[in-house]
Each structure stands twice: as C-alpha cells, then as structure tokens.
Amino acid sequence: MTAEQVIGHLETQDKQVEAVTKFWVSVLPTVALPSLSLMKSWLKQFDLETVCYGLSEAGLKNQKVGDMTTEDVVRFAGKCQIGYAARDPRRKTFRLSDQKPPRKRIQDDQTIVAYLSKNLADLLGDVPAETPLTEAQLFRVFMRLADIRAGKVQRPTPATPTATQEGQLPRSKAA
C-alpha cells in the first residue's frame, strides 16, 4: 500500500467510527460508549451495517430488560454481529439507510414520575436530591449522566444551597 492509500483507509475508518458512535448514541442513549479500540476492532472484523445491526439488537434488548452496562451491550452486540455476518446474503435484511431516528413525543405530560435520588444527585453534581422530575426531565438526567460518563460533558461542581429571594433553592437547567 502506498502512503496515500493508508491515509485514505484511515480517513474512511475514522468516518465509520464516527458513524458507529452516532448510531450507538441514538440507539443506546443511556449506556456509555465503548472504547475506540473496540469500535475499530469491530470495523476490522465486520462491515458497518453488521456492526450497526448488532447495536440495534442490543438497543432492543436494553429497552426490554433495561439497565444494561457497556460490557453487557458489547457482549450481546458481538454475538448478534457474528450471527448476522454468518447469514446467507439473501437473508440479511438490515439496512442502515432504513433506520429512522427515534420518535419524539409531541407533548409530555407534566406529572411527576420520580424524585431524584441522592446517588444520582451526587453523580450530577449540581442538582439537589429529592428534586421532583417529570418524564422528560428524568430522560434528560439519564442523557446527561451518559454524557458525563463518556467525557462529553464535565461534571459540574456541586451547587451551594443558597436561598433565593423567594426562599427556594436555585433551579438547575439540567433537570
């Protein structure tokens, strides 16, 4: 291979890693991303659609069982990728171009579905414990935790509990 071919291959691989990362975040928003070396290893073994097929199957399983860790997702997606790669080409029905982004609700109900636990408040850093959360706010909390774990967002310093003019704790934009 010439130097130009190697550079072209590396640029293609970087674009594929970026595509896998975007697909992971869209299918598994609450699960932290795996290492870059793992994604590159998948892409050396399988084509992009096979990798994304495994991730989509892991996303479906995560919706059913919930609370999957990155390690659980990697194992399950790897098994699905191996099975999908071994299929006859006529039986491969997954197409990356057919995948649609998840549907967003038009209107969220404003009922309180949970109160922020002390553990989650400590992980977030700037939201007080026992904060009432609607369904949309709870989803944003989990998305923010995933971003903090992935290193996309720095963990903020804890808010000092100072009273405002109305006598309430300051509200965070995150939740």
MIVO-924209 format. One record per atom (N, C-alpha, C): x, y, z; residue in three letters. Coordinates in steps of 0.02 Angstrom, whole numbers, padded with zeros to 5 digits, always signed. Last residue first. Layout:
N
XYZala ...
end
This chain:
175
-01611+00981+01745ala -01668+00938+01763ala -01732+00974+01769ala -01521+01078+01699ala -01516+01009+01676ala -01578+00968+01691ala -01533+01200+01758lys -01558+01195+01689lys -01559+01122+01665lys -01593+01204+01925ser -01541+01186+01877ser -01572+01183+01808ser -01645+01331+02035arg -01662+01276+01990arg -01605+01265+01941arg -01602+01366+02205pro -01597+01383+02134pro -01610+01321+02091pro -01729+01342+02329leu -01664+01326+02303leu -01661+01345+02230leu -01827+01482+02390gln -01820+01416+02360gln -01748+01405+02339gln -01855+01610+02432gly -01845+01559+02483gly -01838+01489+02455gly -01859+01710+02341glu -01922+01677+02355glu -01916+01623+02409glu -01727+01745+02328gln -01772+01794+02358gln -01838+01762+02378gln -01644+01590+02373thr -01658+01646+02328thr -01706+01694+02363thr -01520+01519+02475ala -01590+01535+02465ala -01596+01594+02417ala -01398+01404+02426thr -01414+01471+02449thr -01486+01486+02432thr -01310+01273+02425pro -01381+01284+02438pro -01393+01353+02468pro -01202+01269+02288thr -01208+01285+02359thr -01281+01302+02373thr -01185+01131+02181ala -01214+01197+02194ala -01217+01208+02269ala -01033+01048+02140pro -01098+01049+02174pro -01121+01121+02188pro -00969+01069+01974thr -00959+01071+02046thr -01026+01076+02080thr -01007+00954+01840pro -01005+01019+01871pro -00991+01014+01946pro -00910+00854+01737arg -00954+00852+01795arg -00950+00920+01830arg -00910+00895+01564gln -00876+00891+01628gln -00926+00891+01684gln -00960+00793+01431val -00977+00849+01474val -00938+00840+01539val -00903+00685+01372lys -00925+00739+01328lys -00940+00803+01368lys -00871+00574+01445gly -00822+00628+01443gly -00841+00685+01398gly -00959+00476+01469ala -00922+00472+01406ala -00870+00527+01399ala -01015+00520+01589arg -00975+00458+01587arg -00932+00454+01525arg -01084+00632+01541ile -01032+00640+01592ile -00986+00579+01592ile -01176+00572+01455asp -01127+00619+01428asp -01069+00630+01477asp -01250+00498+01547ala -01213+00463+01494ala -01160+00508+01464ala -01305+00603+01620leu -01260+00556+01653leu -01218+00518+01602leu -01386+00659+01521arg -01330+00698+01547arg -01280+00654+01583arg -01479+00558+01504met -01437+00578+01447met -01376+00616+01472met -01538+00558+01630phe -01501+00499+01608phe -01456+00516+01549phe -01596+00687+01628val -01548+00669+01680val -01506+00610+01658val -01685+00676+01522arg -01628+00721+01515arg -01575+00707+01568arg -01777+00586+01582phe -01740+00566+01522phe -01679+00610+01513phe -01826+00670+01682leu -01791+00609+01700leu -01749+00583+01641leu -01891+00767+01603gln -01833+00786+01643gln -01792+00725+01664gln -01994+00689+01548ala -01945+00720+01504ala -01882+00740+01542ala -02066+00654+01664glu -02036+00602+01622glu -01982+00631+01577glu -02015+00765+01798thr -02064+00739+01750thr -02029+00687+01708thr -01960+00761+01966leu -01944+00757+01895leu -02004+00733+01855leu -01913+00847+02115pro -01965+00812+02077pro -01950+00817+02002pro -01768+00813+02204thr -01798+00859+02156thr -01852+00821+02118thr -01694+00737+02293glu -01767+00743+02304glu -01800+00795+02260glu -01541+00831+02286ala -01578+00769+02293ala -01651+00785+02308ala -01502+00963+02169pro -01513+00938+02236pro -01554+00873+02236pro -01377+00965+02048val -01449+00960+02058val -01461+00931+02127val -01243+00956+02023asp -01271+01022+02033asp -01347+01022+02041asp -01201+00818+02019gly -01160+00869+02050gly -01194+00936+02063gly -01232+00693+01966leu -01242+00753+01926leu -01203+00812+01953leu -01197+00608+02072leu -01165+00599+02007leu -01173+00661+01963leu -01282+00656+02173asp -01210+00660+02183asp -01173+00652+02116asp -01405+00625+02115ala -01389+00695+02128ala -01314+00704+02138ala -01399+00486+02117leu -01399+00521+02052leu -01381+00595+02061leu -01399+00468+02259asn -01345+00442+02217asn -01341+00478+02150asn -01521+00526+02298lys -01458+00556+02321lys -01400+00532+02278lys -01641+00537+02162ser -01609+00504+02220ser -01544+00539+02238ser -01773+00638+02117leu -01702+00625+02106leu -01671+00596+02169leu -01927+00560+02096tyr -01889+00609+02134tyr -01816+00590+02128tyr -02045+00539+01961ala -01992+00517+02006ala -01963+00576+02044ala -02149+00595+01893val -02142+00522+01889val -02089+00496+01937val -02270+00717+01892ile -02207+00698+01922ile -02203+00622+01922ile -02342+00769+01739thr -02348+00737+01804thr -02279+00716+01828thr -02357+00828+01616gln -02317+00863+01665gln -02324+00833+01735gln -02332+00738+01467asp -02375+00756+01522asp -02330+00784+01577asp -02267+00806+01317asp -02256+00767+01377asp -02308+00788+01430asp -02305+00796+01150gln -02318+00833+01211gln -02309+00787+01270gln -02244+00718+01054ile -02267+00785+01036ile -02276+00827+01099ile -02097+00623+01074arg -02166+00638+01093arg -02182+00709+01074arg -02002+00567+00937lys -02008+00608+00997lys -02081+00620+01012lys -01938+00415+00877arg -01991+00466+00876arg -01992+00503+00942arg -01768+00389+00830pro -01824+00376+00874pro -01874+00433+00873pro -01731+00390+00652pro -01718+00413+00720pro -01779+00399+00764pro -01728+00238+00559lys -01758+00303+00571lys -01740+00325+00642lys -01646+00142+00438gln -01654+00158+00508gln -01678+00230+00517gln -01614+00117+00308asp -01685+00112+00327asp -01698+00133+00399asp -01477+00121+00297ser -01514+00177+00268ser -01588+00175+00286ser -01441-00001+00348leu -01427+00059+00388leu -01467+00118+00362leu -01539-00139+00344arg -01508-00088+00302arg -01501-00026+00345arg -01562-00310+00365phe -01547-00247+00399phe -01512-00199+00351phe -01571-00431+00304thr -01623-00382+00290thr -01611-00314+00322thr -01498-00564+00241lys -01478-00504+00277lys -01526-00447+00259lys -01526-00668+00160arg -01565-00664+00222arg -01545-00603+00264arg -01438-00663+00057arg -01508-00651+00040arg -01551-00643+00103arg -01316-00700+00118pro -01327-00630+00099pro -01400-00614+00081pro -01335-00803+00260asp -01334-00800+00187asp -01350-00728+00167asp -01245-00760+00409arg -01306-00771+00370arg -01291-00770+00296arg -01134-00720+00478ala -01135-00789+00453ala -01196-00804+00410ala -01165-00593+00521ala -01113-00600+00470ala -01114-00670+00439ala -01257-00623+00622tyr -01280-00588+00562tyr -01229-00596+00505tyr -01176-00685+00719gly -01232-00721+00689gly -01255-00690+00623gly -01089-00579+00749ile -01063-00642+00724ile -01117-00681+00688ile -01181-00484+00797gln -01141-00469+00738gln -01113-00533+00707gln -01229-00546+00912cys -01275-00532+00857cys -01237-00519+00792cys -01112-00548+00990lys -01145-00611+00971lys -01192-00601+00912lys -01091-00409+01002gly -01042-00451+00969gly -01071-00518+00947gly -01203-00370+01076ala -01196-00345+01008ala -01146-00388+00969ala -01173-00435+01198phe -01233-00453+01160phe -01227-00431+01088phe -01051-00371+01236arg -01056-00444+01228arg -01115-00463+01184arg -01089-00236+01238val -01035-00259+01194val -01039-00334+01183val -01188-00236+01337val -01205-00218+01268val -01152-00243+01220val -01112-00270+01450asp -01168-00312+01428asp -01186-00299+01355asp -01024-00160+01454glu -00998-00228+01445glu -01052-00275+01421glu -01111-00056+01481thr -01075-00056+01417thr -01048-00126+01403thr -01260-00130+01554thr -01197-00093+01557thr -01164-00094+01489thr -01435-00107+01558met -01377-00143+01530met -01316-00099+01537met -01560-00060+01606asp -01501-00061+01650asp -01444-00105+01623asp -01679-00163+01515gly -01655-00102+01546gly -01592-00114+01588gly -01753-00258+01445val -01728-00275+01511val -01704-00214+01550val -01803-00187+01329lys -01842-00239+01363lys -01818-00249+01435lys -01704-00098+01291gln -01771-00072+01303gln -01813-00122+01342gln -01599-00188+01271asn -01594-00139+01326asn -01662-00108+01342asn -01643-00253+01156lys -01639-00290+01219lys -01635-00243+01279lys -01632-00147+01066leu -01697-00177+01079leu -01697-00216+01144leu -01493-00127+01072gly -01538-00073+01092gly -01608-00099+01107gly -01449-00246+01018ala -01433-00231+01088ala -01478-00176+01114ala -01494-00226+00887glu -01521-00281+00926glu -01508-00271+01001glu -01413-00117+00854ser -01485-00108+00855ser -01519-00164+00894ser -01285-00175+00861leu -01303-00121+00908leu -01379-00110+00911leu -01293-00266+00755gly -01282-00290+00823gly -01301-00237+00875gly -01308-00173+00649tyr -01360-00222+00664tyr -01353-00248+00735tyr -01186-00106+00653cys -01246-00070+00673cys -01305-00117+00686cys -01104-00210+00605val -01092-00180+00671val -01154-00145+00696val -01162-00227+00479thr -01162-00283+00526thr -01150-00256+00597thr -01135-00102+00419glu -01205-00123+00430glu -01209-00181+00480glu -00993-00102+00411leu -01029-00053+00452leu -01100-00075+00467leu -00924-00269+00420asp -00939-00207+00386asp -00983-00164+00431asp -00802-00337+00538phe -00867-00335+00504phe -00875-00270+00466phe -00669-00325+00584gln -00699-00391+00576gln -00761-00390+00531gln -00644-00190+00589lys -00596-00232+00553lys -00627-00301+00538lys -00748-00146+00668leu -00748-00125+00598leu -00695-00163+00557leu -00711-00199+00792trp -00773-00221+00760trp -00771-00205+00685trp -00595-00123+00812ser -00591-00196+00806ser -00653-00224+00772ser -00648+00004+00827lys -00604-00010+00769lys -00596-00085+00758lys -00717-00016+00947met -00754+00001+00886met -00712-00013+00823met -00608-00042+01031leu -00660-00093+01021leu -00699-00079+00957leu -00540+00079+01029ser -00507+00019+01002ser -00557-00037+00990ser -00629+00163+01094leu -00615+00174+01023leu -00584+00112+00992leu -00741+00082+01208ser -00677+00112+01190ser -00670+00118+01115ser -00918+00122+01212pro -00860+00079+01223pro -00796+00115+01201pro -01022+00244+01298leu -00989+00219+01237leu -00932+00172+01255leu -01150+00206+01417ala -01088+00238+01398ala -01056+00205+01337ala -01323+00215+01389val -01265+00171+01400val -01202+00207+01375val -01429+00291+01352thr -01413+00289+01423thr -01353+00247+01440thr -01446+00277+01213pro -01427+00342+01241pro -01406+00340+01314pro -01435+00179+01099leu -01420+00164+01170leu -01400+00229+01206leu -01464+00237+00977val -01498+00175+00996val -01491+00161+01070val -01389+00355+00969ser -01460+00357+00951ser -01498+00295+00975ser -01262+00311+01008val -01296+00363+01048val -01370+00366+01032val -01235+00221+00902trp -01237+00198+00972trp -01277+00247+01014trp -01230+00308+00793phe -01282+00256+00796phe -01291+00231+00867phe -01118+00384+00826lys -01183+00417+00819lys -01240+00366+00825lys -01022+00280+00823thr -01033+00319+00884thr -01101+00353+00882thr -01028+00239+00690val -01045+00191+00743val -01061+00229+00808val -00982+00358+00630ala -01050+00333+00615ala -01073+00283+00668ala -00852+00363+00680glu -00899+00417+00696glu -00971+00396+00684glu -00802+00249+00619val -00804+00252+00692val -00853+00307+00714val -00811+00291+00485gln -00851+00235+00508gln -00857+00234+00584gln -00717+00394+00486lys -00787+00410+00470lys -00833+00353+00493lys -00603+00320+00515asp -00624+00371+00562asp -00697+00390+00550asp -00595+00241+00399gln -00607+00209+00463gln -00631+00260+00515gln -00567+00340+00305thr -00629+00301+00299thr -00646+00269+00366thr -00442+00380+00352glu -00496+00429+00350glu -00564+00393+00345glu -00370+00261+00332leu -00379+00288+00400leu -00436+00338+00403leu -00374+00251+00192his -00404+00199+00233his -00418+00224+00304his -00301+00366+00156gly -00371+00359+00136gly -00408+00307+00177gly -00176+00329+00209ile -00211+00389+00235ile -00285+00386+00217ile -00149+00219+00128val -00154+00211+00201val -00192+00269+00231val -00142+00280+00003gln -00194+00229+00016gln -00204+00219+00091gln -00031+00361+00021glu -00096+00392+00007glu -00153+00343+00020glu +00071+00269+00037ala +00054+00313+00093ala -00014+00345+00083ala +00022+00111-00036thr +00058+00174-00036thr +00035+00216+00023thr +00042-00059+00000met +00000+00000+00000met +00044+00062+00000met 
end
